[in-house]
């Protein structure tokens, strides 16, 4: 080992500096290990260096073992990193020029010293055997890759980008010398760092930049995994439609309009119906077969995602503007939100809740022993008289069923104890309708509490989450596809979820105020005053009278009174 191997002297103090193996950079998180040894004595510095080498050898071995089982790093390209570096070098150059204007050399001697410093810096960068140049490059390398959110594992990318960083730092020194020599009209010495040069980034690179930030936001906010998969799916379609290798300079207004027309032709469930085909092939097959295309709402989501991706490029100066600003689906929405899903008609309500299953539960419950008995019985009834969503009901804990000091029974919907809600306004306390109490919901919950014990707090403990964590996914599918068709026939735009709309109409009939709509069903009023956030607007005592008034003409469930307690 050379006497000063891994050692550098700055002033009177020795420093330790050791390069991290390229393959371990993603795990270790930096390209050099640097540490001041706090001594001016070379002999002491060598002893400290040898001890540090033993420690770092062990750390590198651990990092190598960790890397073997680590997930693959986020994709990164040299073009993407180069654009980040161009922005970084431009910022450094602007600050250097500003300093020279605000604090110019006072004498020719001082000016000559500044020139000499710049020439020494240039010489350090040109001499590849000078460890000071490596350290300088490594510092900027680490900063830019961190800003880009890049995890580097490709050796060619790492070495290639290190060389581009060296070129960028040399360009900085050249520009500094030009200004000190009063040559303010000199162009770039390295064409790569020409401010007029268009970005070399591709649309696929920009999608990576956007997704890295977006996925981190989703994870930090513990967003439902299903939403993350949806956004990833939208980005995948954008990549294919616009071309992942398309330069950003070609993503123009006309290109956006072409995409706008294309997305209107994309079939629904394209990858399920036409697996393994390209997007263009899927569109051609769908048009020939007369398949439905994406809804206006779905098209709007794709266009919004495209806007957000391109906006990430605009704010980072990869693009001069966002050509997707203000873009909307080709067709206008023909239906209002209220028309997209229709409530059940009263004959359908009666046909379902007075149908074979509920009559079986009332007359011969012992003969129905399937595991779905409890949630099949209670989930539709709770929706009919509360407007709660299926997953809100499926998540209910026994302790969520409570009573106010005034004696009003209610169930609490919250995002505590691992539960999730659709929106912030979904957090609420819903008074229990008298019909639910008469049918036996309170006794049912108490029986579940005793049966399940402290280990299982959920009322419907038999429901298991799907891959996205939804406890109601299986139950909703069974009710929609099997249990409802066994009793009644739904019309177009009617679903199991439509029962929430029935509750909305029932509350309209009794002229329930906007506060009650928010407190009971989680529907926010269109116009909200500042005062609405004060006090306890969700107090069940304030809204119980309106919930008790929810009725459905001709529906008589007295044959179920007391039966639900035995479910």
Secondary structure, 3 states (H helix, E strand, C coil): CCCCCCEEEECCEEEEEEECCHHHHHHHCCCEEEEECCCCCHHHHHHHHHHHHHHHHHHHHHHHHHHHCCCCCCCCCHHHHHHHHHHHHHHHHHHHHHHHHHCCCCCHHHHHHHHHHHHHHHHHHHCCCCHHHHHHHHHHHHHHHHHHCCCCCCHHHHHHHHHHHHHHHHHHHHHHHHHHCCCCCCCCCCHHHCCCCCCCCEHHHHHHHHHHHHHHHHHHCCCCHHHHHHHHHHHHHHHHHHCCCCEHHHCCHHHHHHHHHHHCCCECCHHHHCCCCCHHHHHHHHHHHCCCECCHHHHHHHHHHHHHHHHHHHHCCCCCCCCCCCCCCCCCCCCCHHHHCCCCCHHHHHHHHCCHHHHHHHHCHHHCCCCCHHHHHHHHHHHHHHCCCHHHHHCCEHHHEEECCCCCEEEEECCCCCCCCCCHHHCEEEECCHHHHHHCHHHHHHHHHHHHCCCCCECCCCCCCCCCCCCCHHHHHHHHHHHHHHHCCCCCCCCHHHHHHHHHHHHHHCCCCHHHHHHHHCCCCCCCCHHHHCCCCCCHHHHHHHHHCCCCCCCCCHHHCCCHHHC
